[in-house]
Amino acid sequence: MPKSEKLHRTNFARSKPRKSKKSVGRKVMPPGPAASTSATAKRTERPGSKASQVIALLRSPSGATLDAMMRLTEWQQHSVRGFLAAVVRKKLGLDLRSKTGEGGRVYWIRQRTITAVANTKPAA
């Protein structure tokens, strides 16, 4: 059989699948328990970290502008916005609000108040 035909025949799909290569010397470990959400939340709340400083600034009654957060953390504008969206809103689930003011957009975290729901059954 000419060499070109041999090459051509080997390019077709095989009737038997190839055996997968086994890793040598590696043990397969069962998956561990999933990381708890409280452990990841604690990571962002270290006292003195830039993240905790920004959150404290956002919890102040006057809120914080983007420029103030940039100066505090030495982060760029897109990094501060990403932190607000990913960590403050999504990961920590805080109620982040904003409004446009004279000095630019002001961001703050609205404190959630838990109110007791009164029994609303009509009197018989």
Order of alpha helices (4+ residues) and beta strands (2+ residues): alpha-alpha-alpha-beta-alpha-alpha-beta-beta
